[in-house]
Amino acid sequence: MMWQLDSTWIDLSQEQIDVYGGRWRWTGSLASNGEPVMRDLTRGLAAPVELPLSVVYAEYGPLIAAGRPATAAEMRAAIVGDDQEQPAHCAEPLVVTVAPARRAVPTPSGLAQLLTRLRGQR
């Protein structure tokens, strides 16, 4: 369900995240004024906080959709690419290799060269 608040459309079928990182979900019910009631999912209180959407928006800032995790098919498509891009006769499996990590520690010769350059800049 989409809801317009202050000229902003909010998708109530998704969890919403406030500016403090709190997560809110529509309870499926409406307040007496017809406004959606949101439930706080992150504060861990014994009695969950339920507030009208406009109150959540005013007190906790603008809301953004939390999004959803990518499916296995979406991850595969991101790595391998679209089926249309793959040749139909390709029998070889895709091999993914990882480049070795760069060394974070300089070599002794590299450090000596750096010191030589720094001494020359006095």
Backbone as a chain_set.jsonl record, in Angstrom:
{"seq": "MMWQLDSTWIDLSQEQIDVYGGRWRWTGSLASNGEPVMRDLTRGLAAPVELPLSVVYAEYGPLIAAGRPATAAEMRAAIVGDDQEQPAHCAEPLVVTVAPARRAVPTPSGLAQLLTRLRGQR", "coords": {"N": [[0.845, -1.181, 0.0], [0.597, 2.158, -0.849], [1.25, 5.363, 0.54], [0.657, 8.797, 0.806], [2.455, 11.387, 2.23], [3.03, 14.6, 3.158], [3.641, 15.32, 0.458], [5.284, 13.197, -0.195], [5.661, 9.928, -1.253], [5.132, 6.911, 0.424], [5.991, 3.581, 0.71], [4.159, 1.303, 2.213], [4.277, -1.419, 2.322], [6.814, -2.218, 2.714], [9.497, -2.407, 5.136], [10.409, 0.505, 6.938], [13.044, 2.844, 7.433], [14.186, 5.008, 9.932], [15.831, 8.215, 10.596], [17.558, 7.641, 12.648], [18.226, 5.057, 12.402], [16.35, 3.28, 13.228], [13.833, 0.776, 12.735], [10.692, 0.547, 11.162], [7.413, -0.764, 10.76], [4.351, -1.066, 9.002], [1.4, -1.693, 10.748], [-0.879, -2.631, 9.643], [-3.192, -1.582, 10.397], [-5.358, 1.294, 10.811], [-5.289, 4.586, 12.173], [-7.628, 6.548, 14.151], [-8.04, 8.802, 12.613], [-7.711, 7.853, 10.096], [-5.156, 7.404, 9.283], [-2.14, 5.5, 8.628], [-0.901, 3.162, 11.063], [2.177, 2.759, 12.593], [4.655, 0.391, 13.678], [7.326, 0.182, 15.95], [10.231, -1.615, 15.393], [12.757, -1.987, 16.443], [13.554, -1.058, 18.98], [13.134, -2.787, 21.097], [11.369, -2.861, 23.294], [9.206, -3.883, 26.041], [6.469, -3.473, 25.629], [5.525, -2.9, 22.428], [6.125, 0.097, 20.553], [3.665, 1.917, 19.002], [2.763, 4.152, 16.591], [1.064, 6.833, 14.835], [1.71, 7.35, 11.346], [2.395, 10.017, 10.602], [3.343, 11.059, 13.012], [5.583, 9.459, 13.532], [7.092, 10.239, 11.333], [7.453, 12.966, 11.907], [8.784, 12.963, 14.427], [10.929, 11.169, 14.218], [12.17, 11.739, 11.91], [12.608, 11.869, 8.256], [11.57, 8.976, 6.417], [12.97, 6.068, 4.909], [12.733, 3.435, 2.525], [13.534, 0.165, 3.582], [14.42, -1.731, 1.873], [15.171, -4.909, 0.315], [16.767, -8.094, 0.764], [18.997, -9.297, -1.787], [18.048, -11.773, -4.158], [19.126, -15.16, -4.853], [19.167, -15.585, -7.602], [19.31, -12.953, -8.56], [21.823, -12.179, -7.573], [23.447, -13.984, -8.964], [22.94, -13.159, -11.591], [24.084, -10.639, -11.469], [26.773, -11.243, -11.232], [27.395, -13.09, -13.311], [26.005, -12.069, -15.484], [23.491, -11.074, -17.884], [21.311, -13.53, -19.379], [21.071, -13.179, -22.113], [23.466, -12.09, -22.817], [25.275, -14.134, -22.629], [26.882, -16.588, -24.597], [25.044, -19.095, -26.353], [26.194, -21.538, -26.913], [28.188, -21.957, -25.082], [30.1, -24.037, -23.256], [31.905, -24.133, -21.263], [32.367, -23.641, -17.79], [31.895, -20.659, -15.873], [34.706, -19.133, -14.548], [35.736, -17.616, -11.697], [38.18, -15.521, -10.576], [40.21, -14.288, -7.919], [41.998, -11.387, -7.325], [45.238, -11.114, -5.865], [45.668, -9.732, -2.601], [46.844, -6.415, -1.984], [49.978, -5.566, -0.57], [50.101, -4.218, 2.619], [52.188, -3.405, 4.119], [55.229, -1.723, 3.677], [58.051, -2.692, 1.619], [61.476, -3.33, 2.634], [63.31, -2.164, 0.796], [61.663, -0.349, -0.538], [60.983, 1.359, 1.554], [63.51, 2.409, 2.123], [63.997, 3.84, -0.239], [61.985, 5.776, -0.048], [62.812, 7.182, 2.258], [65.234, 8.221, 1.318], [64.332, 9.952, -0.688], [62.865, 11.74, 0.899], [64.878, 12.879, 2.474], [66.272, 14.283, 0.568], [64.601, 16.421, 0.068], [64.926, 18.479, 1.85]], "CA": [[0.0, 0.0, 0.0], [1.322, 3.425, -0.921], [0.625, 6.424, 1.31], [1.302, 10.084, 0.556], [2.591, 12.221, 3.41], [3.816, 15.795, 2.813], [4.015, 15.16, -0.949], [6.218, 12.09, -0.335], [4.99, 8.635, -1.277], [5.772, 5.925, 1.291], [5.522, 2.227, 0.433], [3.906, 0.685, 3.512], [4.5, -2.863, 2.257], [8.211, -2.44, 3.088], [9.955, -1.783, 6.369], [10.94, 1.852, 6.748], [14.146, 3.158, 8.347], [14.206, 6.425, 10.292], [17.171, 8.806, 10.532], [18.374, 7.086, 13.728], [18.47, 3.649, 12.106], [15.236, 2.472, 13.706], [13.004, 0.168, 11.694], [9.263, 0.669, 11.387], [6.565, -1.511, 9.831], [2.935, -0.777, 9.105], [0.699, -2.754, 11.473], [-2.042, -3.052, 8.869], [-4.374, -0.886, 10.903], [-5.401, 2.739, 10.618], [-5.675, 5.37, 13.342], [-8.998, 7.073, 14.066], [-8.108, 9.799, 11.539], [-7.511, 7.179, 8.814], [-3.722, 7.369, 8.986], [-1.524, 4.216, 8.965], [-0.226, 3.034, 12.352], [3.478, 2.118, 12.408], [5.201, -0.258, 14.869], [8.781, 0.224, 16.086], [10.755, -2.979, 15.417], [14.149, -2.065, 16.869], [13.865, -0.571, 20.322], [13.109, -3.927, 22.004], [10.6, -2.587, 24.502], [8.246, -4.93, 26.386], [5.273, -3.126, 24.865], [6.01, -2.208, 21.228], [5.63, 1.447, 20.303], [2.863, 2.062, 17.789], [2.452, 5.562, 16.395], [0.618, 7.183, 13.483], [2.804, 7.61, 10.411], [2.822, 11.419, 10.646], [4.106, 11.26, 14.246], [6.887, 8.829, 13.281], [7.781, 11.089, 10.366], [7.817, 14.228, 12.552], [9.69, 12.774, 15.561], [12.089, 10.362, 13.874], [12.73, 12.198, 10.645], [12.124, 11.221, 7.03], [11.717, 7.523, 6.358], [13.354, 5.488, 3.623], [12.432, 2.006, 2.445], [14.675, -0.645, 4.0], [14.885, -2.593, 0.788], [15.116, -6.331, 0.594], [18.001, -8.76, 0.346], [19.011, -9.796, -3.163], [17.82, -13.208, -4.308], [20.256, -15.88, -5.45], [19.127, -15.346, -9.046], [19.794, -11.591, -8.802], [23.277, -12.165, -7.362], [24.054, -14.71, -10.083], [22.857, -12.3, -12.774], [25.037, -9.543, -11.304], [28.131, -11.759, -11.423], [27.53, -13.735, -14.612], [25.425, -11.219, -16.508], [22.202, -11.487, -18.435], [21.355, -14.713, -20.241], [21.224, -12.756, -23.498], [24.873, -11.757, -23.049], [26.051, -15.365, -22.635], [26.701, -17.385, -25.805], [24.25, -20.298, -26.106], [27.027, -22.723, -27.068], [29.267, -21.906, -24.104], [30.087, -25.23, -22.414], [32.851, -23.933, -20.162], [31.804, -22.899, -16.658], [32.523, -19.381, -15.567], [35.682, -19.228, -13.477], [35.968, -16.314, -11.095], [39.431, -15.501, -9.818], [40.355, -13.135, -7.05], [43.348, -10.836, -7.374], [45.858, -11.125, -4.538], [45.573, -8.461, -1.877], [48.069, -5.61, -1.995], [50.66, -5.555, 0.717], [49.908, -2.982, 3.358], [53.468, -3.072, 4.741], [56.23, -1.478, 2.63], [59.255, -3.525, 1.623], [62.637, -2.566, 3.116], [63.893, -1.333, -0.263], [60.727, 0.748, -0.772], [61.134, 2.293, 2.665], [64.793, 3.094, 1.94], [63.819, 4.816, -1.315], [61.174, 6.861, 0.481], [63.661, 7.987, 3.153], [66.198, 8.933, 0.475], [63.611, 11.059, -1.306], [62.526, 12.731, 1.923], [66.108, 13.581, 2.87], [66.638, 15.186, -0.517], [63.665, 17.527, -0.026], [65.155, 19.465, 2.916]], "C": [[0.886, 1.239, 0.0], [0.534, 4.486, -0.159], [1.389, 7.714, 1.058], [1.272, 10.919, 1.836], [3.512, 13.379, 3.054], [4.417, 15.69, 1.418], [5.095, 14.098, -1.173], [5.431, 10.792, -0.287], [5.803, 7.645, -0.464], [5.142, 4.567, 1.004], [5.381, 1.495, 1.765], [4.089, -0.829, 3.491], [5.943, -3.215, 2.623], [8.486, -1.847, 4.457], [10.539, -0.428, 6.019], [12.025, 2.092, 7.796], [14.11, 4.645, 8.626], [15.646, 6.938, 10.298], [18.098, 8.295, 11.632], [18.691, 5.613, 13.513], [17.376, 2.732, 12.606], [14.394, 1.965, 12.552], [11.546, 0.206, 12.122], [8.524, -0.145, 10.349], [5.117, -1.138, 10.096], [2.245, -1.959, 9.765], [-0.467, -3.316, 10.683], [-3.314, -2.372, 9.334], [-4.24, 0.617, 10.67], [-5.823, 3.404, 11.92], [-7.089, 5.914, 13.131], [-9.141, 8.115, 12.957], [-7.831, 9.183, 10.158], [-6.056, 7.049, 8.402], [-3.125, 6.017, 9.385], [-0.819, 4.266, 10.323], [1.047, 2.224, 12.131], [3.954, 1.537, 13.741], [6.728, -0.199, 14.828], [9.294, -1.201, 16.249], [12.117, -3.109, 16.077], [14.425, -1.691, 18.309], [13.801, -1.678, 21.369], [12.374, -3.67, 23.306], [9.61, -3.713, 24.759], [6.929, -4.707, 25.641], [5.724, -2.357, 23.635], [5.345, -0.842, 21.055], [4.882, 1.447, 18.982], [2.408, 3.508, 17.706], [1.882, 5.781, 15.001], [1.823, 7.58, 12.624], [3.293, 9.054, 10.486], [3.639, 11.722, 11.901], [5.498, 10.657, 14.096], [7.717, 9.722, 12.373], [8.279, 12.377, 11.028], [8.873, 14.037, 13.636], [10.979, 12.049, 15.204], [12.665, 10.696, 12.506], [12.157, 11.49, 9.44], [12.413, 9.724, 7.059], [12.163, 7.112, 4.963], [13.049, 4.002, 3.663], [13.687, 1.21, 2.766], [15.213, -1.5, 2.868], [14.794, -4.051, 1.202], [16.431, -6.958, 0.178], [17.886, -9.26, -1.094], [18.776, -11.306, -3.165], [19.059, -13.848, -4.927], [20.318, -15.632, -6.952], [19.647, -13.949, -9.378], [21.306, -11.496, -8.595], [24.001, -12.861, -8.508], [24.055, -13.848, -11.34], [23.843, -11.149, -12.68], [26.465, -10.004, -11.576], [28.327, -12.267, -12.839], [27.048, -12.835, -15.727], [24.102, -11.782, -16.979], [22.365, -12.725, -19.3], [21.571, -14.338, -21.699], [22.685, -12.446, -23.823], [25.74, -13.0, -23.144], [25.823, -16.117, -23.94], [25.97, -18.68, -25.47], [25.107, -21.549, -26.146], [28.169, -22.785, -26.063], [29.16, -23.105, -23.165], [31.001, -25.076, -21.21], [32.178, -23.189, -19.018], [32.572, -21.599, -16.44], [33.469, -19.564, -14.396], [35.96, -17.82, -12.977], [37.251, -16.404, -10.281], [39.503, -14.215, -9.013], [41.801, -12.674, -7.124], [43.942, -10.865, -5.972], [45.784, -9.741, -3.901], [46.911, -7.724, -1.949], [48.682, -5.626, -0.61], [50.481, -4.2, 1.376], [51.219, -2.503, 3.982], [54.502, -2.841, 3.638], [57.412, -2.433, 2.758], [60.413, -2.696, 2.143], [63.245, -1.667, 2.04], [62.978, -0.15, -0.576], [60.811, 1.797, 0.317], [62.44, 3.075, 2.544], [64.689, 4.152, 0.84], [63.008, 6.018, -0.841], [62.005, 7.767, 1.382], [64.678, 8.798, 2.368], [65.522, 10.146, -0.175], [63.268, 12.143, -0.298], [63.735, 13.532, 2.387], [66.521, 14.589, 1.814], [65.74, 16.408, -0.611], [63.881, 18.602, 1.043], [65.488, 20.786, 2.387]], "O": [[1.828, 1.331, 0.786], [-0.696, 4.509, -0.205], [2.619, 7.73, 1.09], [0.22, 11.129, 2.44], [4.664, 13.155, 2.682], [5.606, 15.956, 1.239], [5.749, 14.091, -2.216], [4.626, 10.582, 0.619], [7.017, 7.543, -0.635], [3.921, 4.415, 1.048], [6.38, 1.112, 2.374], [4.058, -1.462, 4.546], [6.26, -4.388, 2.822], [7.811, -0.914, 4.893], [11.095, -0.238, 4.938], [11.928, 1.596, 8.919], [14.016, 5.457, 7.706], [16.577, 6.178, 10.033], [19.31, 8.499, 11.554], [19.35, 4.99, 14.345], [17.463, 1.517, 12.425], [14.255, 2.629, 11.525], [11.208, -0.063, 13.275], [8.943, -0.218, 9.194], [4.705, -0.925, 11.236], [2.478, -3.105, 9.383], [-0.99, -4.376, 11.026], [-4.38, -2.554, 8.746], [-3.161, 1.129, 10.374], [-6.62, 2.852, 12.679], [-7.67, 5.756, 12.057], [-10.231, 8.297, 12.416], [-7.729, 9.906, 9.167], [-5.761, 6.627, 7.284], [-3.555, 5.435, 10.381], [-0.218, 5.278, 10.685], [1.007, 1.137, 11.555], [3.695, 2.106, 14.802], [7.344, -0.493, 13.803], [8.846, -1.922, 17.141], [12.599, -4.227, 16.262], [15.503, -2.014, 18.807], [14.372, -1.517, 22.448], [12.748, -4.231, 24.336], [9.211, -4.42, 23.833], [6.35, -5.645, 25.092], [6.26, -1.258, 23.773], [4.169, -0.657, 21.367], [5.418, 1.019, 17.96], [1.759, 4.027, 18.614], [2.173, 5.014, 14.084], [2.824, 8.083, 13.133], [4.5, 9.289, 10.436], [4.539, 12.56, 11.857], [6.487, 11.275, 14.489], [8.904, 9.936, 12.616], [9.388, 12.832, 10.75], [9.776, 14.865, 13.758], [12.015, 12.289, 15.823], [13.552, 10.0, 12.011], [11.312, 10.606, 9.579], [13.39, 9.278, 7.661], [11.783, 7.728, 3.966], [13.102, 3.382, 4.725], [14.774, 1.531, 2.286], [16.361, -1.943, 2.918], [14.382, -4.369, 2.318], [17.137, -6.414, -0.672], [16.798, -9.604, -1.553], [19.249, -12.02, -2.281], [19.93, -13.158, -5.457], [21.404, -15.484, -7.512], [20.351, -13.775, -10.373], [21.994, -10.812, -9.353], [25.04, -12.39, -8.971], [25.045, -13.807, -12.071], [24.387, -10.719, -13.697], [27.277, -9.237, -12.094], [29.308, -11.921, -13.497], [27.627, -12.836, -16.813], [23.657, -12.835, -16.523], [23.424, -12.947, -19.886], [22.188, -15.096, -22.446], [23.094, -12.531, -24.981], [26.842, -12.934, -23.689], [24.675, -16.272, -24.358], [26.232, -19.297, -24.437], [24.785, -22.532, -25.478], [29.053, -23.629, -26.211], [28.229, -23.181, -22.363], [30.876, -25.821, -20.238], [31.484, -22.2, -19.255], [33.748, -21.481, -16.787], [33.074, -20.095, -13.358], [36.368, -16.944, -13.74], [37.386, -17.259, -9.406], [38.929, -13.192, -9.387], [42.722, -13.481, -7.0], [43.224, -10.661, -4.993], [45.833, -8.719, -4.587], [47.974, -8.345, -1.971], [47.976, -5.692, 0.396], [50.689, -3.161, 0.75], [51.347, -1.33, 4.334], [54.64, -3.68, 2.748], [57.732, -2.915, 3.845], [60.348, -1.467, 2.102], [63.649, -0.54, 2.327], [63.468, 0.945, -0.853], [60.721, 2.993, 0.039], [62.474, 4.271, 2.831], [65.239, 5.245, 0.98], [63.317, 7.155, -1.198], [61.912, 8.991, 1.282], [64.957, 9.944, 2.718], [66.089, 11.238, -0.2], [63.368, 13.332, -0.602], [63.625, 14.727, 2.661], [67.065, 15.644, 2.143], [66.087, 17.358, -1.312], [63.093, 19.544, 1.13], [65.708, 21.721, 3.156]]}, "num_chains": 1, "name": "protein.A"}
